């Protein structure tokens, strides 16, 4: 089962991080704790291994609903990426900075993206998971 699960689960999506890479495909990062700067690829930062997986205390299963949150985020990220690219292209090619650059659909997708970015951090996920929810999920999936 673990082979089918995305190991590196990013709390900052890679499509978003890629907007800030240099010509060599590196991000220039700063570690607040050590005070050191370092280059990194988008795949190597802002992730936690199996971060969205809820471990099961029942039977031999390691994870409950394996990879489901990651799959949901991947689907959302595809839409976010399309809309973000469209808006950036409109901004680059638009000589009149005062014209409307977002359609109602694009505004809705951007609002969803911002909300998703706020709630997808692992501290928030762990804070809202408890044994009662885990038990309910297990019982409903049998």
C-alpha positions in Angstrom: 0.0 0.0 0.0 2.8 2.5 0.9 4.1 2.3 -2.7 0.9 3.9 -4.0 1.1 6.8 -1.6 2.9 10.1 -2.4 5.7 10.2 0.1 6.6 13.9 -0.1 3.4 15.7 0.5 3.9 19.5 0.0 2.1 22.1 2.1 3.2 24.7 -0.4 2.4 23.3 -3.8 5.3 22.8 -6.3 3.4 24.6 -9.1 3.4 27.7 -6.9 7.0 27.4 -5.8 8.1 27.1 -9.5 6.9 30.7 -10.0 10.0 31.8 -8.0 12.8 29.6 -9.4 15.9 31.1 -11.1 17.2 30.2 -14.6 18.9 27.1 -13.1 15.6 25.8 -11.6 16.6 26.7 -8.0 14.8 28.6 -5.3 17.0 30.7 -3.0 15.9 29.8 0.5 16.7 31.1 4.0 16.6 29.0 7.1 15.4 31.2 9.9 16.7 28.9 12.6 20.3 28.6 11.4 20.4 31.9 9.6 21.8 30.2 6.5 20.9 30.7 2.9 20.8 27.7 0.5 19.6 26.8 -3.0 16.9 24.1 -3.3 14.7 22.5 -5.9 10.9 22.8 -5.4 10.7 19.0 -4.7 13.0 19.3 -1.8 11.3 22.0 0.4 8.0 22.7 2.0 6.9 19.0 2.5 6.4 16.4 5.1 6.7 12.7 4.4 3.2 11.3 4.5 2.0 14.6 6.0 -1.6 14.2 5.1 -1.9 10.6 6.0 -3.8 9.5 9.2 -2.4 6.4 10.7 -4.8 3.6 11.6 -4.6 1.7 14.9 -6.8 -1.1 13.5 -5.6 -4.2 11.8 -2.6 -4.2 9.5 -3.4 -1.0 7.7 -0.8 1.8 8.2 -2.9 4.6 6.8 -6.6 5.5 6.8 -7.9 6.5 3.4 -4.4 6.5 1.9 -3.4 9.3 -0.5 -7.0 10.7 -0.6 -6.1 14.2 0.6 -3.1 14.3 -1.7 -5.2 13.3 -4.7 -7.8 16.0 -3.8 -5.1 18.6 -3.6 -3.5 17.5 -6.9 -6.8 17.9 -8.7 -7.3 21.4 -7.2 -3.8 22.4 -8.0 -4.3 21.6 -11.7 -7.1 24.2 -11.8 -5.2 26.7 -9.6 -2.2 26.4 -11.9 -4.2 27.0 -15.1 -5.9 30.1 -13.6 -2.8 31.5 -12.2 -1.0 31.2 -15.5 -3.9 32.8 -17.3 -4.0 35.8 -14.9 -0.2 36.3 -15.1 -0.3 36.2 -18.9 -3.1 38.8 -18.9 -1.1 41.0 -16.6 2.1 40.7 -18.7 0.3 41.4 -22.0 -2.1 44.1 -20.7 -0.8 47.7 -21.2 -3.8 49.1 -19.3 -3.3 48.2 -15.6 -6.9 49.3 -14.8 -8.8 46.8 -16.8 -10.4 43.8 -15.3 -8.1 40.8 -15.4 -10.1 38.2 -13.6 -13.3 36.6 -14.7 -15.8 35.6 -12.0 -14.6 32.0 -12.4 -11.0 33.0 -12.0 -11.8 35.0 -8.8 -13.6 32.0 -7.4 -10.6 29.7 -8.1 -8.2 32.2 -6.6 -10.3 32.4 -3.5 -10.3 28.7 -3.3 -6.6 28.6 -3.7 -5.9 31.1 -0.9 -8.2 29.2 1.4 -6.6 25.9 0.5 -3.1 27.3 1.2 -4.2 28.5 4.6 -5.7 25.2 5.8 -3.3 22.7 4.2 -0.5 23.2 6.7 0.2 20.1 8.8 -0.2 21.8 12.1 -3.8 22.7 11.2 -4.5 19.2 10.0 -3.1 17.5 13.1 -5.0 20.0 15.4 -8.3 19.0 13.9 -7.9 15.3 13.8 -8.8 13.3 16.8 -9.5 9.7 17.7 -13.3 10.1 17.5 -13.1 11.4 13.9 -10.7 8.5 13.0 -13.1 6.0 14.5 -16.0 7.5 12.5 -14.1 7.3 9.2 -13.1 3.7 9.9 -16.7 2.7 10.7 -18.1 4.5 7.7 -15.7 2.8 5.2 -16.3 -0.8 6.2 
